[in-house]
Amino acid sequence: MTTQTEALAERLLPIFPDFGPAGRPLVRPLFGLLAQGGPVSPQALAGSTGLPLATVRRHLVAWWGLRYDGDGNIIGFWGLDLFPTRQQLRVGQRDLFAWCAWDALFLPGLIGEEAEVTSLC
């Protein structure tokens, strides 16, 4: 990833809601776990951040911009999704999806990987 892309990702991060000082440490790990291509359990997020599960759950229930599967696992977060949309991000051998064309521009920088984007927009 280029320095310019990383800089763009850093500049765009403030347009997201304020997750608060205690919630911010969950944001990038959640994007990273979701970018691995499978649903993310609150337990997995807690394990990756070192935060107590109760703390993670408290933040997640207060946030909007999340999509869950029937088992309570996260399948979408602020523009990054596991289920097909009009914007596909091919990351390695994984197919990820963006909620809109704009999301497809900054998500690779947030997840720290190059992506091939296909958009119907």
C-alpha positions in Angstrom: 0.0 0.0 0.0 1.3 3.4 -0.9 2.0 6.1 1.6 -0.6 8.3 -0.1 -3.3 5.6 0.4 -2.4 5.3 4.0 -2.5 9.1 4.4 -5.9 9.2 2.7 -7.2 6.5 5.1 -6.0 8.4 8.1 -7.6 11.6 6.9 -10.9 9.9 6.2 -11.1 8.1 9.6 -12.5 11.2 11.3 -15.6 11.1 9.1 -16.7 8.1 11.0 -18.7 8.6 14.2 -16.9 9.3 17.3 -16.5 5.9 18.9 -15.2 7.6 22.0 -11.7 7.1 23.6 -12.7 3.7 25.0 -14.3 2.5 21.8 -11.7 3.6 19.3 -9.3 0.7 20.0 -12.0 -1.6 18.7 -12.5 0.1 15.3 -9.4 -1.0 13.3 -9.3 -4.5 14.8 -12.9 -5.0 13.8 -12.2 -3.9 10.3 -9.2 -6.2 10.2 -11.0 -9.2 11.5 -14.0 -8.7 9.2 -11.5 -8.3 6.3 -10.4 -11.9 6.9 -13.6 -12.9 5.3 -15.7 -14.4 8.0 -18.2 -13.3 10.6 -16.6 -11.7 13.7 -17.9 -12.8 17.2 -17.7 -10.3 20.0 -15.4 -12.9 21.7 -13.0 -12.8 18.8 -13.0 -9.0 18.9 -12.3 -9.0 22.6 -9.5 -11.5 22.2 -7.9 -9.4 19.4 -7.9 -6.2 21.5 -7.3 -7.6 24.9 -10.4 -5.8 26.2 -12.9 -7.6 28.4 -15.9 -9.2 26.6 -18.3 -7.1 28.6 -16.6 -3.9 27.5 -16.7 -5.0 23.9 -20.4 -5.9 24.1 -21.2 -2.6 25.8 -19.6 -0.6 22.9 -21.1 -2.7 20.2 -24.7 -2.3 21.4 -24.2 1.5 21.6 -23.0 1.7 18.0 -24.9 1.9 14.8 -23.4 1.0 11.4 -23.1 -2.7 12.3 -24.8 -5.7 10.6 -25.2 -9.0 12.4 -25.9 -12.6 11.3 -28.5 -14.7 13.1 -25.9 -15.9 15.6 -24.9 -12.4 16.8 -21.7 -12.3 14.8 -20.7 -9.1 13.0 -21.0 -9.4 9.2 -20.8 -5.7 8.3 -19.3 -2.6 9.8 -19.2 0.9 8.5 -19.1 0.1 4.8 -17.3 -3.3 4.9 -19.5 -6.3 4.4 -19.3 -10.0 3.9 -22.4 -10.3 1.7 -22.6 -9.1 -2.0 -23.3 -5.5 -2.8 -22.7 -3.5 -6.0 -19.0 -3.0 -4.9 -16.8 -6.0 -4.6 -13.3 -5.9 -3.1 -11.1 -8.8 -4.0 -8.4 -8.9 -1.3 -6.0 -11.8 -1.9 -8.3 -14.8 -2.4 -11.2 -13.2 -0.3 -14.2 -11.5 -1.7 -15.4 -8.6 0.5 -18.0 -6.0 -0.3 -18.5 -2.3 0.3 -21.8 -0.6 1.0 -21.1 2.2 -1.6 -18.4 3.1 -4.2 -17.0 5.7 -1.8 -16.4 3.0 0.8 -14.4 0.9 -1.7 -11.9 3.8 -2.0 -10.9 4.0 1.6 -11.5 0.4 3.0 -8.2 -1.0 1.6 -6.3 1.7 3.5 -8.2 0.9 6.7 -7.6 -2.9 6.4 -4.0 -2.4 5.3 -4.3 -4.5 2.2 -4.5 -3.9 -1.5 -7.8 -4.7 -3.1 -9.1 -5.0 -6.7 -12.4 -3.2 -6.8 -15.3 -4.0 -9.1 -18.2 -1.6 -8.9 -21.5 -1.3 -10.7 -21.6 2.4 -9.9 
